[in-house]
Amino acid sequence: MNRNRFALVAAALTLAAGASTSNAQWTVTNLHPPGSTESIAYGVSGNQQAGTTRLDGLRRASLWSGTAASFVNLHPAAASQSFGTATSGSQQVGVVRIRDSNHASLWTGTADSWVDLHPAEASNSGANAVSGNQQGGFVLIGSTYRASLWSGTADSRVDLHPDGVSSSEIYSISGNQQGGAVFVGGMRRAGLWSGTAASFVNLHPDGPSTSAIYGVSANQQVGVTQLDNVVHASVWSGTAASWVDLHPAGATFSIAYAVSDNLQAGYCTFDYSDRASLWSGTAESRLDLHAFVPASFSSSRAQAMYSDGVNIYISGSGFNTESGIEEALLWTRPIPAPGAAAMLALGGLVAATRRRPQTARCR
């Protein structure tokens, strides 16, 4: 899609903190809570968004329900800093810093609900993804990062680290699939698991030097590949040979974090500015989501995507030049009726299914 098609939309939009604006059925809501000096919504599920805010100079795991006023501080008393990375149903996951160690963490809507997933044998751990009653991420044991899967407690950890790799990590979960990456010979390789280390499938395609999976949903996976030292947003359908390059012409960087059915969300960099983006399976299908944010935002990034069958929700953030800080954003639009899809010209924007997100993000 021609990103200039909506170039005049942004100039017509205004958005105060906590307010919403809409155009062409897309609504953008500023989730940034008063008093915070930074906010990012890394995850979205249903009417909930999980992420981080900076309060009193320290990052705090955070939860929203569609408005800035709904902000909930998930930061546990024992922590120095905390980060929310994903949400699904009533659960949120992330990382809590305790003394000199990062701990994979789980919440159910309040700071007091915090569950420490950090196993005793690990020096560091992190939770990047959640789906159903499973949480995915990594543990650091010795000098090795090991892809890990939990079911609500530290003792429930399943080691997904495949044989023959030097490190591994889970970034995404959907149903019985986990997406992430491994390092082989010092090079990062996109991978897909189905609940065990032995189930690992190497999705690294011919051509790129490195790759990683950041989002999983149904039969699609999204993430990045690197070609000629440029990071490219990418989509797969379960095999290395199925790889499709989503990198649009003119971009100097692109990344896909989220996938729902035939839709992929992330951002691209044009002229040193990040622009939240939505694809429907090809580089040419790109829709410029940045066109719907207020003119005061110089950049934006889509981090996660979810559909409840009625609306599509995309969470992320943008840099507000008026406040001088990064502020959490939520894009929302109704799913068009089948007969109206072509009229909306949104590159295949039809009914989508849920998905969730991840930490340790490529920049």
Beta strands, then each sheet from edge to edge (+ up, - down):
strand 1: 20-23
strand 2: 26-30
strand 3: 39-45
strand 4: 48-55
strand 5: 58-64
strand 6: 72-73
strand 7: 81-88
strand 8: 91-98
strand 9: 101-107
strand 10: 115-116
strand 11: 124-131
strand 12: 134-141
strand 13: 144-150
strand 14: 158-159
strand 15: 167-174
strand 16: 177-184
strand 17: 187-193
strand 18: 201-202
strand 19: 210-217
strand 20: 220-227
strand 21: 230-236
strand 22: 244-245
strand 23: 253-260
strand 24: 263-270
strand 25: 273-279
strand 26: 287-288
strand 27: 297-307
strand 28: 311-320
strand 29: 325-334
sheet 1: 1+ 2- 29+ 28- 27+
sheet 2: 3+ 4- 5+ 6-
sheet 3: 7+ 8- 9+ 10-
sheet 4: 11+ 12- 13+ 14-
sheet 5: 15+ 16- 17+ 18-
sheet 6: 19+ 20- 21+ 22-
sheet 7: 23+ 24- 25+ 26-
end
